[in-house]
């Protein structure tokens, strides 16, 4: 790569970094994420499969943005967002399920990291 490509990659990296961070999971962040997910799912279920298309999509974008802000980016958010584009899928609690999976994955990842940290400290 030449210098302009390196500069472009660095700009993209600086722009994406805030979205890819993973803040520490705390009870307040988890509760807020679940509240948002359940609220969005409830509104979409109330609107039904023939609900307002634009409103559904605005809710999905807002739910994804809020979840990324609260829990950090996770790959599971992408298929959830794509599933929500299907008209009939709006009657399923996809955001609540996605948030539950993201929290479970992050907790499992944190548990796996703890023994490694303890082993490194014990070997010193």
N, C-alpha and C positions, 0 to 999 in steps of 0.2 A: 504494500500500500504506500502511496505517496502522502505527502504532508496534508493536502486538502482532505483526503479520505480519513486520515487520523483525526483531524480537527472536527470533521463531521461526526465521526464515531464518538469523540469525546463530548460533543454537544448533545448527542442522543443519550449518552450515558448519564450526563448531568440531569437531563430532562426526565429520564425514566427512574432514576434512583429513588425519589420520594415515593413512587408508586410500588416499588419492589421491596421496600423496607418491611420488616415484620416486627411490629412493636410487641413488647412483652404482654402475654395474655393475663388479664386480671379479671376478677369477677364483674367489675363494672363494664368493661369492654365487651365481655361475653354476653352479659345481660342486655346491653344496648344493641348488639348485633342481632340477638334473637328477637328482641322487641321489634326492630326494623323489619327483619325477615318475616315474622308472623303478621305484622301489620300490612306489609305489601301483599303477602299471600292472601290475607283476608279480603283486602280490597279487590284483588283480581278474581277471587272466587265469587265475591258479591257482584262484580260486573258480569261474570259468566263468560262462556267461550265466545259469545258474540258481543263482548264489551267494546268500549271505545278503543280502537286499535292504537291511536296515538297516546292515549292515557296509559295503556298497558306498557308501551315501550318506554315512556317517560318514567314510569314507576320502576321498570327493570333497570334502566340506566342509573336512577337514583339509588336503588338497592345495591347495585354492584359498586358504585362509588362509595357509598357509606360503609359497605362491608370491607372494601379495600382500606379505607381510612381507619376503621376500627380494628381489624384483624390483620391487615397486611394482605398483599397479593398472594393468591394461591391458584394453581392451575385449574382447580375444580370450579372456579368462578366462570371460566370461559364456556365449558359445555352447558352450565346452568343458564347462562345468558342466551346461548344459542337455542336451547330447548324452549326457553320462554318466548322465542320468536314464533313458535308454532301456535296456531290459534287455540287448539284444544288443551294444550299443556298449561294454560293459565289457571285451570281449575285444580291443578296439583300444587301442593305446598313445596315447590322446588327450592325457593330461597331458604326456607327454614331447614330443609334437609341438607342443602349445601352448607349452610353455616354449621350445622351439627357435624358434618364430615370434616370441615376445615378445622374446627376446634379439636375434634378427636385426633386428626393427623398432627396438629401442632403439639398437643399434649404428649402423644406417643413419641414424637421427635424430641421433645424436651426430656422425657424419661430416659430415652436411649443415650442422650448426651450426658446425663448426670453420672452414670457409672464411669464413663470415660474420663470425666473431670476428676472424680474421686480416685481413680486408678493412677492418673498422672500425678496427683498430689501425694499419693502414698509412695510412689516410686522415687520421690526426691529425697 
